[in-house]
Amino acid sequence: MKRRPSNLAFFVWARSISNTAYRMVYPFLPVFARAFGVDLATMSLALSARSASGALGPLLAPLTDRRGRRFGLTLGLGLFAVGAFLAYAGPGFTGFAAALVLMTVGKYVIDPAVLAHLSDIVPYARRGRALALTELSWSLAFILGVPAAGFLIARFGWRSPFLALACLGLASLVSVRAIMTGRRGVAAQATGAANAASPTGGAGHRESYKAVLRSPAALAGIAVILAVSMSNELVNLVFGVWLEDSFGLKLAALGATAAAIGIAEFGGEGLVVATVDRLGKMNALMIGLAGNIVAALLLPLAGRTTATALIGLALFYLTFEYTVVSMLPVMSEILPQARATLLAFYAASFSIGRAVGSLLSPRLYGLGFPAVALAAAGLDAVAFLLLLRLRRLTAKEV
């Protein structure tokens, strides 16, 4: 118990490393394209492969449920470090694309393992704050990690951040072996005892998948995040084009906009830390999603001046982040015996939602930005209806 605060800080640190690798590709995409002598359309193929790899998380996550959280973190950090080193030393564009996929698969093993471990050891009444603290790693990667990568690129070349990330990944792997014991949380121990008594000697991949697919609450939660991530990606993909078309903002101004969004994300995560356990997880989730609907509807009205447009975007991203982070403790309690597996399905659904949203967004923008905002609000409204169902189901199951 005494070591939990330092362990929590370590998990924030470890997730910040993998999230930095994920987020840094976007602002430095032209740099990487020039390094390989390819155009941005070709680079987008590597990013598409990376996004698709998010769906591989559920294939590996059951290992974390079966063999323990430390094993899952070791596997995830190992894959991440190998991928980062391949990006540093590997020749050619194909090797770079493979490295991005490896790092992303590692990230999608690390994240559910961290969240499942904390869910095992932190009581549900206080779990929202603990999980939200680890989610600060997402915005910290944007605020601290990406600028650090930019500094390294400017001083030592485009490969240098990947060497740093590989070293940090390996150091984190060693630290995991040192600070985490083989002991599992109360819920996980109970599950392990039940599995030991079963004829099969423990739940395998198939059993973990069945537990998720047969749970109405789990499926409702997965559907909620699918709709919410689609909604966010509709705006995410075209907000820069919208600002440039509406106000003529150029690269530097758009960079400042990205920083403002990063700060808004940090604010949303901080609000969850401060409020989610006090308000109640489901209440916080419903407030966040309702706020995101309102923010989406206000975006076209806010777009009359640059200042109000930026305020509107900040509100949209703050309420989105509040919603997504509030969702984590709710999902963590639906299937304690298959926590890592369900959280991996959650992450995969999030990735699929983003992929579908990115396909729909340009077509909607052809009708005008109000069509994008209205569609985003509509998807959020569908998510809210699904959330009402989830609330009824979790009242019975959790």
C-alpha angles and dihedrals in degrees: 000000000000091000097052097094093052090044090052090052089051092052091051088050094048093049091046089059095053092041091052090056089051098046100039094069094070102059093038097043093113090051092054092044091054091047091059096034094240132127126249092257089060091047089053088063089062090050091049090053089048092051092048090052089067087076089064092070095089090056092063103027096080087066087065090053093047103038102028140264095277090057090050093050092046091051094046096046090045092054090046094050092047090050093049092049090049089053089052099044106018119106125234139005094286091058090049092052090049089050092054090052093049093049091048094048087050090052091051090054094044096051100054091041091055094045093045092049093051090045089054095054105030118072115241092246090065100025098096092066094047094050092043090054090059089050089063083079089076095061093034088059089056096043099040112008100051094049089049089052089050090053091052093048091051093049105033109014137265096295095057099082090056092054089050091049092049091053092046090048092052092047089051091050091054090047092052090056089050103044101035121068127198089259115115131202126272095264093046092048091052090050091048091052091051091048092049089056092052122094092243093054095234145354113290131195092281094052092048091051092048091051090055098041094047095050113092090197092052092049091047091052092048090050092050093055092044091058094041094050091048089052093051094047092053088065096031094062099049108027091097092050090046093053092046093047093045102039106011093243113177134206099287093048092047088052089054088050090054090052090051090052090050090053090048090052090050089050091052092050091046091052090054090051090053101041117018098087093041096049095038123255097260094044091051090048093052092047092051094048093046089050091051091053091053092045091052092051091049095051097087090047091048091053095081094095133020093244095051091044090055091047090050092050091047090053091048093052094041093054091043092053091046089053097047095046093046088054094062100073090045091054092043092064101045097080112013091174091058103027099139092045094051092045089051090052087049091054092045091051089050090053093047091050090053092048093052092044091052090055094049100041100074091049092051091046088058085068091049136274093278087065090055093049093046092050090049091052090047093054090048089052090053088049090051091054089050088049091056088055091048090052091054092047096046090049085065101035107034 
